[in-house]
Amino acid sequence: MRRFIDPKPDLDGANILVTGGTGSFGKAFIRHVLEYHSPRRVVVFSRDELKQYEMEQEISAEHRNKVRFFIGDVRDGDRLELAMREVDVVVHAAALKHVPAAEYNPFECVKTNIHGAENVVTAALRSGVRRVLALSTDKAASPINLYGASKLAADKIFVAANNLSGRQDIRFSVVRYGNVLGSRGSVVPFFQRLIRDGATTLPITHPDMTRFWITLNQGVNFVLSSLALMTGGEIFIPKIPSMRVVDVALALAPGLPHDVVGIRPGEKLHELMITLDDARTTLEIEDRYIIEPAFAFWSNEHLVGKGASKVADEFEYASNRNDEWLDEPALMEMMRESELV
């Protein structure tokens, strides 16, 4: 499995809160932190009491006394502030993520993804939190759908929040990555379900469509390593492989024909994580790109010490122009890691 540098931030004795803690990422992140670190307390902040109950049953007895479940919505700033009391680290994973749902329910998307981001920032500043790392998406770069636009706005909110910290020891940064192979809504489990149900064709939106791919465990590892690297204002982007969606379908069901159904509203043919305009402020190290904040206080000396260099001005990190591509064996390895085979 791909590993990222500095994978172990100092979380021993820390109080950690994860918004959207019952989601695919939140559950994997909390499971990893409990197993490989020694936090004092982990707060699961989410809206769904059933998911919280089910998650509680999955936590081992030795770790259960460290986990607190907090019903709440990121739209509710007062509730967030209560949940963040004595918290040191916040990982913000809560979002309304379904592209068509956001297109048809725009105000709900804005309330959760934009107002929710503002509430997380305000609550963290008022509660004495030390580090806030927000999860973004490849759709936030040059967005064409509301979900991407709302996450771009959220990214800007978290980066700009560093200007509000004053003398507080608090920093805000962002991680941005592509499609998570084993998460809810991923195309791989969708294709697998159709195949199990005896489908005679697999629906393909466009034969040339490409996507970036990362596993849940890789995403967790990348977030942890970014927590170790962050000094405030950075947008961290992992170097991950691309694959055509049609090749995913061919790998899962070689003999099954495809039905081209067309691109959905707000959907891109190819995904983008770094735009041409971002390239001017983007650094590259061995395993990731870092979009630098335009702050007078920010210094990249710690990254230069790790061999960081500027990318070319004409650089663009897009899924169809990637240097790294998944083939069938590599896809199957990622699926095994994600327990999809």
KAMO-V183033 format. One record per pair of residues at least 12 apart in sequence whose C-alpha atoms are under 10 Angstrom apart, sorted by the first residue. I is the first residue (numbers start at 1). J is the second residue. Records with the same first field share a line. If there is no record, write none. Layout:
BEGIN
I=J ; J
END
This chain:
BEGIN
1=215 ; 217 ; 218 ; 333 ; 334 ; 337
2=214 ; 215 ; 217 ; 218 ; 221 ; 222 ; 239 ; 240 ; 287 ; 334
3=217 ; 218 ; 219 ; 221 ; 222 ; 225 ; 287
4=218 ; 219 ; 221 ; 222 ; 223 ; 224 ; 225 ; 226 ; 238 ; 239 ; 286 ; 287 ; 288
5=221 ; 222 ; 224 ; 225 ; 226 ; 228 ; 229 ; 285 ; 286 ; 287 ; 288 ; 306
6=221 ; 222 ; 224 ; 225 ; 226 ; 227 ; 228 ; 229
7=220 ; 221 ; 222 ; 223 ; 224 ; 225 ; 226 ; 227 ; 228 ; 229
8=33 ; 36 ; 37 ; 221 ; 224 ; 225 ; 226 ; 227 ; 228 ; 229
9=37 ; 223 ; 224 ; 225 ; 226 ; 227 ; 228 ; 229
10=37 ; 38 ; 39 ; 224 ; 227 ; 228
11=33 ; 36 ; 37 ; 38 ; 39 ; 40 ; 88 ; 89 ; 224 ; 227 ; 228
12=33 ; 36 ; 37 ; 38 ; 39 ; 40 ; 41
13=37 ; 38 ; 39 ; 40 ; 41 ; 88
14=37 ; 38 ; 39 ; 40 ; 41 ; 42 ; 86 ; 87 ; 88 ; 89
15=38 ; 39 ; 40 ; 41 ; 42 ; 43 ; 66 ; 67 ; 84 ; 85 ; 86 ; 87 ; 88 ; 89 ; 90 ; 129
16=30 ; 33 ; 39 ; 40 ; 41 ; 42 ; 43 ; 44 ; 67 ; 84 ; 86 ; 87 ; 88 ; 89 ; 90 ; 91 ; 129 ; 131 ; 132
17=30 ; 41 ; 42 ; 43 ; 44 ; 45 ; 67 ; 68 ; 69 ; 70 ; 80 ; 83 ; 84 ; 85 ; 87 ; 88 ; 89 ; 90 ; 91 ; 92 ; 129 ; 132
18=30 ; 42 ; 43 ; 44 ; 45 ; 46 ; 84 ; 89 ; 90 ; 91 ; 92 ; 93 ; 94 ; 132 ; 133 ; 134
19=43 ; 44 ; 45 ; 46 ; 47 ; 70 ; 72 ; 73 ; 74 ; 80 ; 83 ; 90 ; 91 ; 92 ; 93 ; 94 ; 95 ; 120 ; 134
20=44 ; 45 ; 46 ; 47 ; 48 ; 72 ; 73 ; 74 ; 91 ; 92 ; 93 ; 94 ; 95
21=42 ; 43 ; 44 ; 45 ; 46 ; 47 ; 51 ; 52 ; 55 ; 69 ; 70 ; 91 ; 92 ; 93 ; 94
22=44 ; 45 ; 46 ; 47 ; 48 ; 49 ; 50 ; 51 ; 52 ; 53 ; 54 ; 55 ; 56 ; 69 ; 93 ; 94
23=46 ; 51 ; 52 ; 55 ; 93 ; 94 ; 95 ; 183 ; 184
24=93 ; 180 ; 182 ; 183 ; 184 ; 216
25=93 ; 94 ; 135 ; 180 ; 182 ; 183 ; 184 ; 215 ; 216 ; 217 ; 219 ; 220
26=44 ; 45 ; 46 ; 91 ; 92 ; 93 ; 94 ; 216 ; 220
27=44 ; 55 ; 58 ; 59 ; 216 ; 220
28=216 ; 217 ; 219 ; 220
29=91 ; 216 ; 217 ; 219 ; 220 ; 221 ; 223 ; 224
30=42 ; 43 ; 44 ; 59 ; 67 ; 220
31=58 ; 59 ; 60 ; 63 ; 220
32=217 ; 220 ; 221 ; 224
33=220 ; 224
34=59 ; 60 ; 62 ; 63 ; 64 ; 66 ; 67
35=60 ; 62 ; 63
38=63 ; 66
39=66 ; 67
40=65 ; 66 ; 67 ; 87
41=63 ; 64 ; 65 ; 66 ; 67 ; 68 ; 86 ; 87 ; 88
42=63 ; 64 ; 65 ; 66 ; 67 ; 68 ; 69 ; 87 ; 89 ; 90
43=66 ; 67 ; 68 ; 69 ; 70 ; 83 ; 84 ; 87 ; 90
44=56 ; 67 ; 68 ; 69 ; 70 ; 71 ; 72 ; 83
45=68 ; 69 ; 70 ; 71 ; 72 ; 73 ; 74 ; 79 ; 80 ; 83 ; 84 ; 92 ; 93 ; 94
46=69 ; 70 ; 71 ; 72 ; 73 ; 74 ; 93 ; 94
47=70 ; 71 ; 72 ; 73 ; 74 ; 94
48=70 ; 71 ; 72 ; 73
49=69 ; 70 ; 71 ; 72
52=68 ; 69 ; 70 ; 71
53=69
55=69
56=68 ; 69
68=83
69=83
70=82 ; 83
71=83
73=94 ; 112 ; 116
74=92 ; 94 ; 95 ; 111 ; 112 ; 113 ; 114 ; 115 ; 116 ; 117 ; 118 ; 119 ; 120
75=108 ; 110 ; 111 ; 112 ; 113 ; 114 ; 115 ; 116 ; 117 ; 118 ; 119 ; 120
76=111 ; 112 ; 115 ; 116 ; 119 ; 120 ; 123
77=115 ; 116 ; 117 ; 118 ; 119 ; 120 ; 121 ; 122 ; 123
78=119 ; 122 ; 123
79=119 ; 123
80=116 ; 119 ; 120 ; 121 ; 122 ; 123 ; 124 ; 127
81=119 ; 120 ; 121 ; 122 ; 123 ; 124 ; 125 ; 126 ; 127
82=123 ; 127
83=123 ; 124 ; 127
84=120 ; 123 ; 124 ; 125 ; 126 ; 127 ; 128 ; 129
85=123 ; 124 ; 126 ; 127 ; 128 ; 129
86=127 ; 128 ; 129
87=124 ; 127 ; 128 ; 129 ; 130 ; 131
88=124 ; 127 ; 128 ; 129 ; 130 ; 131 ; 132 ; 170
89=124 ; 128 ; 129 ; 130 ; 131 ; 132 ; 133 ; 170 ; 171 ; 227
90=120 ; 121 ; 124 ; 129 ; 130 ; 131 ; 132 ; 133 ; 134 ; 172
91=120 ; 131 ; 132 ; 133 ; 134 ; 135 ; 173 ; 174 ; 223 ; 224 ; 227
92=116 ; 117 ; 120 ; 121 ; 132 ; 133 ; 134 ; 135 ; 136 ; 174
93=133 ; 134 ; 135 ; 136
94=112 ; 113 ; 116 ; 117 ; 134 ; 135
95=109 ; 110 ; 111 ; 112 ; 113 ; 114 ; 116 ; 117 ; 135 ; 136 ; 147 ; 150 ; 151
96=108 ; 109 ; 110 ; 111 ; 112 ; 113 ; 147 ; 150 ; 151
97=109 ; 112 ; 113 ; 137 ; 146 ; 147 ; 148 ; 150 ; 151 ; 185
98=147 ; 185
99=139 ; 145 ; 146 ; 147 ; 148 ; 264 ; 265 ; 266 ; 267
100=145 ; 146 ; 147 ; 264 ; 265 ; 266 ; 267
101=146 ; 147
102=145 ; 146 ; 147 ; 148 ; 150 ; 266
103=145 ; 146 ; 147 ; 265 ; 266
104=146 ; 265
105=146
106=146 ; 147 ; 150
107=146
109=146 ; 147 ; 149 ; 150 ; 151
110=146 ; 147 ; 149 ; 150 ; 151 ; 153 ; 154
111=150
112=150 ; 154
113=147 ; 148 ; 149 ; 150 ; 151 ; 152 ; 153 ; 154 ; 155
114=149 ; 150 ; 151 ; 152 ; 153 ; 154 ; 155 ; 156 ; 157
115=150 ; 153 ; 154 ; 157
116=154
117=134 ; 150 ; 151 ; 153 ; 154 ; 155 ; 156 ; 157 ; 158
118=153 ; 154 ; 157 ; 158 ; 161
120=132 ; 134 ; 157 ; 158
121=157 ; 158 ; 160 ; 161 ; 162 ; 164 ; 172
122=161 ; 164
124=165 ; 170 ; 171 ; 172
125=161 ; 162 ; 164 ; 165 ; 166 ; 168 ; 169 ; 170 ; 171
126=165
128=165 ; 168 ; 169 ; 170
129=168 ; 169 ; 170 ; 171
130=168 ; 169 ; 170 ; 171 ; 172
131=169 ; 170 ; 171 ; 172 ; 173 ; 227 ; 230 ; 231 ; 232
132=158 ; 161 ; 170 ; 171 ; 172 ; 173 ; 174 ; 227 ; 230 ; 232
133=158 ; 171 ; 172 ; 173 ; 174 ; 175 ; 223 ; 224 ; 226 ; 227 ; 230 ; 232 ; 233 ; 234 ; 235
134=154 ; 155 ; 158 ; 159 ; 172 ; 173 ; 174 ; 175 ; 176 ; 223 ; 235
135=151 ; 154 ; 155 ; 173 ; 174 ; 175 ; 176 ; 177 ; 219 ; 223 ; 235 ; 236
136=148 ; 150 ; 151 ; 152 ; 154 ; 155 ; 174 ; 175 ; 176 ; 177 ; 178 ; 235 ; 236 ; 237
137=151 ; 152 ; 155 ; 174 ; 175 ; 176 ; 177 ; 178 ; 179 ; 237 ; 271 ; 272 ; 273
138=151 ; 152 ; 175 ; 176 ; 177 ; 178 ; 179 ; 211 ; 212 ; 237 ; 271 ; 272 ; 273 ; 274 ; 317 ; 318 ; 319
139=151 ; 152 ; 176 ; 177 ; 178 ; 179 ; 267 ; 268 ; 270 ; 271 ; 272 ; 273
140=152 ; 153 ; 154 ; 155 ; 176 ; 177 ; 271 ; 272 ; 273 ; 274
141=176 ; 271 ; 272 ; 273 ; 274 ; 275 ; 278 ; 317 ; 318
142=271 ; 272 ; 273 ; 274 ; 275 ; 276 ; 277
143=266 ; 267 ; 268 ; 271 ; 272
144=265 ; 266 ; 267 ; 268
145=265 ; 266 ; 267 ; 268
146=266
147=266
148=266 ; 267
151=176
154=174
155=172 ; 173 ; 174 ; 175 ; 176 ; 233 ; 234 ; 235
156=173 ; 174 ; 233 ; 235 ; 293
157=172
158=171 ; 172 ; 173 ; 174 ; 232 ; 233 ; 234 ; 235
159=171 ; 172 ; 173 ; 174 ; 232 ; 233 ; 234 ; 235 ; 292 ; 293 ; 294 ; 295
160=172 ; 173 ; 232 ; 233 ; 293 ; 294 ; 295
161=173 ; 232 ; 233
162=231 ; 232 ; 233 ; 293 ; 295 ; 297
163=232 ; 233 ; 295 ; 297
170=231 ; 232
171=230 ; 231 ; 232 ; 233 ; 234
172=227 ; 230 ; 231 ; 232 ; 233 ; 234 ; 235
173=226 ; 227 ; 229 ; 230 ; 231 ; 232 ; 233 ; 234 ; 235 ; 236 ; 293
174=223 ; 226 ; 227 ; 230 ; 232 ; 233 ; 234 ; 235 ; 236 ; 237 ; 290 ; 291
175=219 ; 222 ; 223 ; 226 ; 227 ; 234 ; 235 ; 236 ; 237 ; 238 ; 290
176=219 ; 222 ; 223 ; 235 ; 236 ; 237 ; 238 ; 273 ; 274 ; 289 ; 290
177=212 ; 213 ; 214 ; 219 ; 222 ; 236 ; 237 ; 238 ; 239 ; 240 ; 272 ; 273
178=211 ; 212 ; 213 ; 214 ; 215 ; 219 ; 237 ; 238 ; 240 ; 241 ; 242 ; 271 ; 272 ; 273 ; 319
179=211 ; 212 ; 213 ; 214 ; 215 ; 216 ; 219 ; 242 ; 271
180=212 ; 213 ; 214 ; 215 ; 216 ; 217 ; 218 ; 219 ; 338
181=212 ; 213 ; 214 ; 215 ; 216 ; 217 ; 331 ; 334 ; 335 ; 337 ; 338 ; 340
182=214 ; 215 ; 216 ; 217 ; 334 ; 335 ; 337 ; 338 ; 339 ; 340
183=215 ; 216 ; 338
187=245 ; 248 ; 249
188=245 ; 248 ; 249 ; 252 ; 335 ; 340
189=335 ; 340
190=202
191=203 ; 248 ; 249 ; 252 ; 253
192=249 ; 252 ; 253 ; 340 ; 341
195=252 ; 253 ; 256
199=256 ; 257
200=255 ; 256 ; 257 ; 258 ; 259
201=253 ; 255 ; 256 ; 257 ; 258 ; 259 ; 260
202=246 ; 249 ; 250 ; 253 ; 256 ; 257 ; 258 ; 259 ; 260 ; 261
203=246 ; 249 ; 257 ; 258 ; 259 ; 260 ; 261 ; 262
204=245 ; 246 ; 249 ; 257 ; 258 ; 259 ; 260 ; 261 ; 262 ; 263
205=245 ; 246 ; 258 ; 259 ; 260 ; 261 ; 262 ; 263 ; 264 ; 267 ; 269
206=244 ; 245 ; 246 ; 259 ; 260 ; 261 ; 262 ; 263 ; 264 ; 269
207=244 ; 245 ; 246 ; 247 ; 258 ; 259 ; 260 ; 262 ; 269
208=243 ; 244 ; 245 ; 246 ; 247 ; 269 ; 270 ; 320
209=243 ; 244 ; 245 ; 246 ; 247 ; 263 ; 268 ; 269 ; 270 ; 271 ; 319 ; 320
210=242 ; 243 ; 244 ; 245 ; 246 ; 247 ; 248 ; 268 ; 269 ; 270 ; 271 ; 318 ; 319 ; 320 ; 321
211=241 ; 242 ; 243 ; 244 ; 245 ; 268 ; 269 ; 270 ; 271 ; 272 ; 318 ; 319 ; 320 ; 322
212=239 ; 240 ; 241 ; 242 ; 243 ; 244 ; 245 ; 270 ; 271 ; 272 ; 273 ; 318 ; 319 ; 320 ; 322 ; 324 ; 325 ; 326
213=239 ; 240 ; 241 ; 242 ; 243 ; 319 ; 325 ; 326 ; 331 ; 334
214=238 ; 239 ; 240 ; 241 ; 242 ; 334 ; 338
215=240 ; 334 ; 335 ; 337 ; 338
216=334 ; 337 ; 338
217=334 ; 337 ; 338
218=238 ; 240 ; 334 ; 337 ; 338
219=238
222=236 ; 237 ; 238 ; 287 ; 288
223=236 ; 238
226=238 ; 288
229=302 ; 303
230=302 ; 303
231=298 ; 299 ; 300 ; 302
232=292 ; 293 ; 295 ; 297 ; 298 ; 299
233=290 ; 291 ; 292 ; 293 ; 294 ; 295 ; 298
234=282 ; 289 ; 290 ; 291 ; 292 ; 293 ; 294 ; 298
235=282 ; 289 ; 290 ; 291 ; 292 ; 293
236=282 ; 283 ; 288 ; 289 ; 290 ; 291 ; 292
237=273 ; 274 ; 284 ; 287 ; 288 ; 289 ; 290 ; 291 ; 317
238=273 ; 284 ; 285 ; 286 ; 287 ; 288 ; 289 ; 290
239=284 ; 285 ; 286 ; 287 ; 288 ; 289 ; 317 ; 322 ; 323 ; 324
240=287 ; 288 ; 319 ; 322 ; 323 ; 324 ; 325 ; 326
241=319 ; 322 ; 323 ; 324 ; 325 ; 326 ; 327 ; 330 ; 331
242=270 ; 271 ; 318 ; 319 ; 320 ; 321 ; 322 ; 323 ; 324 ; 325 ; 326 ; 327
243=319 ; 320 ; 322 ; 324 ; 325 ; 326 ; 327 ; 328 ; 331
244=270 ; 319 ; 320 ; 325 ; 326 ; 327
246=258 ; 260
247=326 ; 327 ; 328 ; 331
248=326 ; 327 ; 328 ; 331 ; 332
250=328
251=327 ; 328 ; 329 ; 331 ; 332
252=328 ; 331 ; 332
269=319 ; 320
270=318 ; 319 ; 320 ; 321
271=317 ; 318 ; 319 ; 320 ; 321
272=316 ; 317 ; 318 ; 319 ; 320 ; 321
273=289 ; 316 ; 317 ; 318 ; 319
274=289 ; 290 ; 291 ; 315 ; 316 ; 317 ; 318
275=314 ; 315 ; 316 ; 317 ; 318
276=312 ; 313 ; 314 ; 315 ; 316 ; 317
277=313 ; 314 ; 315 ; 316
278=290 ; 291 ; 292 ; 311 ; 313 ; 314 ; 315 ; 316 ; 317
279=291 ; 292 ; 310 ; 311 ; 312 ; 313 ; 314 ; 315 ; 316 ; 317
280=292 ; 310 ; 311 ; 312 ; 313 ; 314 ; 315
281=293 ; 294 ; 310 ; 311 ; 312 ; 313
282=308 ; 309 ; 310 ; 311 ; 312 ; 313 ; 315
283=300 ; 303 ; 304 ; 307 ; 308 ; 309 ; 310 ; 311 ; 312
284=303 ; 304 ; 306 ; 307 ; 308 ; 309 ; 310 ; 311 ; 312
285=303 ; 304 ; 306 ; 307 ; 308 ; 309 ; 310 ; 311
286=306 ; 307 ; 308 ; 309
288=308
289=308 ; 309 ; 310 ; 311 ; 317
290=303 ; 308 ; 310 ; 311
291=310
END
